[in-house]
Amino acid sequence: MNIPGILLTILSALLFAISPVLVSWTYGWGNNPLTMVMFRNLFVLPVLLMLMKKGHAAIRLPREQFFQLLFIAAMGSCLTPLLLYSSYSYIGVGAGTTLHFFYPIFVALFCRFFYHETLGKAKIRALILALTGTLFFMDFSNLTNLAGVAMALTSGMTYAFYMVLLEKQGLSRLNPFLCSFWLALFAAADLFVVGSFTGSLCFQQPAVSYLTMIIIAMMTSFLAVVLLQKGIEALGSSTASIFCLFEPIGSVICGALFLHEELTISKILGCLIIILAVVLLIMAGRKNKSQDKIQ
C-alpha cells in the first residue's frame, strides 16, 4: 500500500469531516445549502489562481479536459453537496450522512462494471466490513421519507462518479491547483445561475458568516480536494474511497466535541469496525507487496 497516499486521503476525509460543524453555524446566521456551496467554491478561486501563477502553471485546459472537468464539477462539486444537504431536511443529518457514505460500494461497482477493474478479495472484505461499520451510525427510526433517502443515496452515487472519473480520465494526474481551480470555478458558476433563477441565494449575512465560509472554502474546496486528488492518484479511486470512510469517524468526534451530540456505544463500535477494515486492507497490501518481492 502507498502510505503517503493513505495519509493524504485520510487527512482529506478529516478536513471534510470538520466542515459540517462550521456549516451548521452559518445556517444559524441565515445561510442556506445552495449559498454555502457556491461561496465555498467562489472564495477559493483567488488562492488557487495565486498558487498557479506562483508556480508558473498554465491556466488554460485542453478542450477535452475542459469538458471533462465541467461534467465532473456538476457531479461532485454541485449535485453531491446539494443533494446531501437537502436530504437533511427530510431524514435528518445522521441518517442522510450515513446513506451518503455508501458511496464506496458505488465506486467499486462503477470500477468493476464500467472499467472491468478486479477488486480482489482483501479489498472486497474491507469494503463490506467498512460499510457494516457505517451502518452503526444509522438512525433506522428516521428513514420514513423516501425522498430524503433517495437524495442521500444519489449524493453518494454522484460523489462516486466524481472519484472514479477523476482517476479513470487521468484528471488526478493534473496539477492539483489547476484541477481544483476549474472544478471550483465551474461549480460556483453553475450554482450562481441556479440560485439566480430560483431566488435561493442569500447575501444578507453577518461578517462572521462570510469569514466562516472562507475558512470552510480553504478547508474543503482547497486543501481537502487537493489532498483527495493526490490520494486517488496514488491509490486508485476504489481503494481511496475506503480510506475516505474516516470522514464519518471524524464527523462523530467533531459532533460530540463541538455540537454536544451523544457519543453512543453504537457509534463507537462503528468507528472501531471502520478502523479495523482499514487496518486489514493495509496489512493485505503489505502482504501482497512482500510476496511480489519474493517472486
ZIFEN-V566162 format. One record per residue. SS is DSSP state (~ for helix, > for strand, _ for the rest). NEAR is the number of other C-alpha atoms within 10 Angstrom. D_CENTER is the distance of its C-alpha to the mean C-alpha in Angstrom with 2 decimals. Layout:
ss=SS near=NEAR d_center=D_CENTER
ss=SS near=NEAR d_center=D_CENTER
This chain:
ss=_ near=17 d_center=21.27
ss=_ near=12 d_center=20.08
ss=~ near=12 d_center=19.88
ss=~ near=13 d_center=18.62
ss=~ near=22 d_center=15.73
ss=~ near=24 d_center=15.00
ss=~ near=15 d_center=15.33
ss=~ near=22 d_center=13.13
ss=~ near=31 d_center=10.18
ss=~ near=25 d_center=11.10
ss=~ near=21 d_center=11.60
ss=~ near=26 d_center=8.22
ss=~ near=26 d_center=6.98
ss=~ near=22 d_center=10.04
ss=~ near=21 d_center=9.62
ss=~ near=23 d_center=6.58
ss=~ near=23 d_center=9.04
ss=~ near=22 d_center=11.90
ss=~ near=19 d_center=10.95
ss=~ near=17 d_center=11.85
ss=~ near=16 d_center=15.25
ss=~ near=15 d_center=15.90
ss=~ near=19 d_center=14.79
ss=~ near=14 d_center=17.22
ss=~ near=16 d_center=19.89
ss=~ near=22 d_center=19.77
ss=~ near=14 d_center=20.34
ss=~ near=10 d_center=23.50
ss=_ near=15 d_center=24.60
ss=_ near=13 d_center=24.48
ss=_ near=22 d_center=21.02
ss=_ near=18 d_center=19.21
ss=~ near=20 d_center=15.73
ss=~ near=22 d_center=16.72
ss=~ near=19 d_center=18.35
ss=~ near=24 d_center=15.55
ss=~ near=26 d_center=13.00
ss=~ near=24 d_center=15.94
ss=~ near=21 d_center=17.04
ss=~ near=27 d_center=13.69
ss=~ near=30 d_center=13.90
ss=~ near=22 d_center=17.70
ss=_ near=22 d_center=18.31
ss=_ near=24 d_center=16.54
ss=~ near=23 d_center=18.76
ss=~ near=11 d_center=21.94
ss=~ near=13 d_center=20.44
ss=~ near=22 d_center=18.98
ss=~ near=18 d_center=22.30
ss=~ near=12 d_center=24.31
ss=~ near=14 d_center=22.64
ss=~ near=18 d_center=23.25
ss=~ near=11 d_center=26.82
ss=~ near=9 d_center=27.39
ss=_ near=10 d_center=26.43
ss=_ near=9 d_center=28.47
ss=_ near=13 d_center=25.67
ss=_ near=10 d_center=26.40
ss=_ near=14 d_center=24.48
ss=_ near=10 d_center=25.60
ss=_ near=13 d_center=23.90
ss=_ near=7 d_center=25.87
ss=~ near=8 d_center=26.20
ss=~ near=8 d_center=24.32
ss=~ near=16 d_center=21.19
ss=~ near=15 d_center=21.45
ss=~ near=12 d_center=21.19
ss=~ near=14 d_center=18.52
ss=~ near=23 d_center=16.17
ss=~ near=17 d_center=17.46
ss=~ near=17 d_center=16.42
ss=~ near=24 d_center=12.93
ss=~ near=23 d_center=12.43
ss=~ near=18 d_center=13.81
ss=~ near=21 d_center=11.45
ss=~ near=23 d_center=7.94
ss=~ near=28 d_center=9.06
ss=~ near=26 d_center=11.73
ss=~ near=22 d_center=11.91
ss=~ near=25 d_center=8.53
ss=~ near=21 d_center=8.85
ss=~ near=20 d_center=12.59
ss=~ near=22 d_center=12.90
ss=~ near=25 d_center=10.98
ss=~ near=24 d_center=12.98
ss=~ near=22 d_center=16.03
ss=~ near=28 d_center=15.99
ss=~ near=18 d_center=16.56
ss=~ near=11 d_center=19.94
ss=~ near=20 d_center=21.05
ss=~ near=24 d_center=19.96
ss=~ near=16 d_center=18.75
ss=~ near=17 d_center=15.65
ss=~ near=17 d_center=16.10
ss=~ near=23 d_center=16.68
ss=~ near=29 d_center=14.04
ss=~ near=24 d_center=11.19
ss=~ near=21 d_center=12.95
ss=~ near=24 d_center=13.34
ss=~ near=24 d_center=9.73
ss=_ near=27 d_center=9.29
ss=_ near=25 d_center=11.85
ss=~ near=27 d_center=9.56
ss=~ near=28 d_center=10.82
ss=~ near=21 d_center=14.22
ss=~ near=21 d_center=13.49
ss=~ near=26 d_center=12.36
ss=~ near=23 d_center=15.61
ss=~ near=17 d_center=17.65
ss=~ near=19 d_center=16.72
ss=~ near=22 d_center=17.56
ss=~ near=14 d_center=20.68
ss=~ near=10 d_center=22.13
ss=~ near=9 d_center=21.25
ss=~ near=11 d_center=21.50
ss=_ near=10 d_center=23.74
ss=_ near=13 d_center=21.83
ss=_ near=12 d_center=23.48
ss=_ near=16 d_center=21.13
ss=_ near=8 d_center=23.87
ss=~ near=10 d_center=25.05
ss=~ near=15 d_center=23.35
ss=~ near=22 d_center=19.84
ss=~ near=16 d_center=20.71
ss=~ near=14 d_center=22.14
ss=~ near=24 d_center=19.18
ss=~ near=27 d_center=16.86
ss=~ near=16 d_center=19.37
ss=~ near=19 d_center=19.85
ss=~ near=28 d_center=16.21
ss=~ near=22 d_center=15.91
ss=~ near=16 d_center=19.27
ss=~ near=25 d_center=18.06
ss=~ near=24 d_center=15.28
ss=~ near=18 d_center=18.23
ss=_ near=19 d_center=19.92
ss=_ near=23 d_center=17.60
ss=_ near=19 d_center=18.70
ss=_ near=15 d_center=21.34
ss=~ near=12 d_center=23.32
ss=~ near=8 d_center=25.73
ss=~ near=15 d_center=23.29
ss=_ near=16 d_center=22.50
ss=_ near=11 d_center=25.54
ss=_ near=11 d_center=24.03
ss=~ near=12 d_center=23.10
ss=~ near=13 d_center=21.58
ss=~ near=25 d_center=18.96
ss=~ near=22 d_center=18.32
ss=~ near=17 d_center=18.08
ss=~ near=25 d_center=15.62
ss=~ near=31 d_center=13.18
ss=~ near=24 d_center=13.69
ss=~ near=21 d_center=13.51
ss=~ near=31 d_center=10.10
ss=~ near=29 d_center=9.13
ss=~ near=24 d_center=11.47
ss=~ near=24 d_center=10.32
ss=~ near=27 d_center=6.76
ss=~ near=29 d_center=9.05
ss=~ near=20 d_center=11.34
ss=~ near=22 d_center=9.14
ss=~ near=26 d_center=8.65
ss=~ near=25 d_center=12.30
ss=~ near=21 d_center=13.86
ss=~ near=24 d_center=12.57
ss=~ near=19 d_center=14.48
ss=~ near=14 d_center=17.31
ss=_ near=12 d_center=18.35
ss=_ near=12 d_center=18.62
ss=~ near=18 d_center=16.37
ss=~ near=24 d_center=14.67
ss=~ near=15 d_center=18.26
ss=_ near=15 d_center=18.66
ss=_ near=17 d_center=19.18
ss=~ near=20 d_center=15.73
ss=~ near=24 d_center=17.09
ss=~ near=19 d_center=18.48
ss=~ near=23 d_center=15.40
ss=~ near=26 d_center=13.35
ss=~ near=25 d_center=16.51
ss=~ near=22 d_center=16.96
ss=~ near=25 d_center=13.44
ss=~ near=30 d_center=13.87
ss=~ near=19 d_center=17.48
ss=~ near=23 d_center=17.04
ss=~ near=27 d_center=14.53
ss=~ near=25 d_center=16.92
ss=~ near=15 d_center=19.89
ss=~ near=17 d_center=18.75
ss=~ near=25 d_center=17.94
ss=~ near=21 d_center=21.21
ss=~ near=12 d_center=23.17
ss=~ near=14 d_center=21.82
ss=~ near=16 d_center=22.36
ss=~ near=10 d_center=25.79
ss=~ near=10 d_center=26.96
ss=~ near=9 d_center=25.85
ss=_ near=10 d_center=26.85
ss=_ near=15 d_center=23.61
ss=_ near=21 d_center=23.11
ss=_ near=14 d_center=24.29
ss=_ near=10 d_center=25.80
ss=_ near=10 d_center=28.16
ss=_ near=13 d_center=26.24
ss=_ near=12 d_center=27.61
ss=~ near=10 d_center=27.05
ss=~ near=12 d_center=25.13
ss=~ near=21 d_center=22.44
ss=~ near=19 d_center=22.14
ss=~ near=12 d_center=22.14
ss=~ near=17 d_center=19.29
ss=~ near=27 d_center=17.23
ss=~ near=17 d_center=18.13
ss=~ near=16 d_center=16.90
ss=~ near=28 d_center=13.50
ss=~ near=25 d_center=13.44
ss=~ near=21 d_center=14.48
ss=~ near=20 d_center=11.94
ss=~ near=23 d_center=8.70
ss=~ near=24 d_center=10.05
ss=~ near=23 d_center=12.31
ss=~ near=20 d_center=11.92
ss=~ near=22 d_center=8.26
ss=~ near=25 d_center=7.99
ss=~ near=22 d_center=11.42
ss=~ near=22 d_center=10.98
ss=~ near=27 d_center=8.24
ss=~ near=29 d_center=10.73
ss=~ near=23 d_center=13.53
ss=~ near=29 d_center=12.18
ss=~ near=24 d_center=11.88
ss=~ near=20 d_center=15.28
ss=~ near=22 d_center=16.76
ss=~ near=20 d_center=15.67
ss=_ near=20 d_center=14.89
ss=~ near=27 d_center=11.95
ss=~ near=27 d_center=13.43
ss=~ near=25 d_center=14.06
ss=~ near=25 d_center=10.86
ss=~ near=30 d_center=9.03
ss=~ near=28 d_center=11.65
ss=~ near=28 d_center=11.17
ss=_ near=26 d_center=7.51
ss=_ near=29 d_center=9.60
ss=~ near=23 d_center=10.83
ss=~ near=21 d_center=8.34
ss=~ near=25 d_center=10.74
ss=~ near=24 d_center=13.55
ss=~ near=19 d_center=12.76
ss=~ near=22 d_center=12.45
ss=~ near=23 d_center=15.81
ss=~ near=21 d_center=17.43
ss=~ near=19 d_center=16.49
ss=~ near=18 d_center=17.62
ss=~ near=14 d_center=20.82
ss=~ near=13 d_center=21.52
ss=~ near=11 d_center=20.88
ss=_ near=13 d_center=21.03
ss=_ near=10 d_center=23.70
ss=_ near=12 d_center=22.01
ss=_ near=12 d_center=23.93
ss=_ near=13 d_center=22.95
ss=_ near=13 d_center=24.49
ss=~ near=10 d_center=25.72
ss=~ near=14 d_center=23.47
ss=~ near=21 d_center=20.29
ss=~ near=16 d_center=21.79
ss=~ near=15 d_center=22.61
ss=~ near=25 d_center=19.11
ss=~ near=23 d_center=17.87
ss=~ near=15 d_center=20.81
ss=~ near=20 d_center=20.31
ss=~ near=26 d_center=16.72
ss=~ near=20 d_center=18.16
ss=~ near=16 d_center=21.09
ss=~ near=25 d_center=19.09
ss=~ near=24 d_center=17.47
ss=~ near=13 d_center=20.99
ss=~ near=17 d_center=22.60
ss=~ near=22 d_center=20.31
ss=~ near=19 d_center=21.17
ss=~ near=14 d_center=24.81
ss=~ near=17 d_center=24.95
ss=~ near=16 d_center=23.69
ss=~ near=14 d_center=26.35
ss=~ near=12 d_center=28.97
ss=~ near=13 d_center=28.38
ss=~ near=12 d_center=28.61
ss=~ near=11 d_center=31.89
ss=~ near=10 d_center=33.30
ss=~ near=9 d_center=32.60
ss=~ near=7 d_center=34.52
ss=~ near=7 d_center=37.40
ss=_ near=5 d_center=37.70
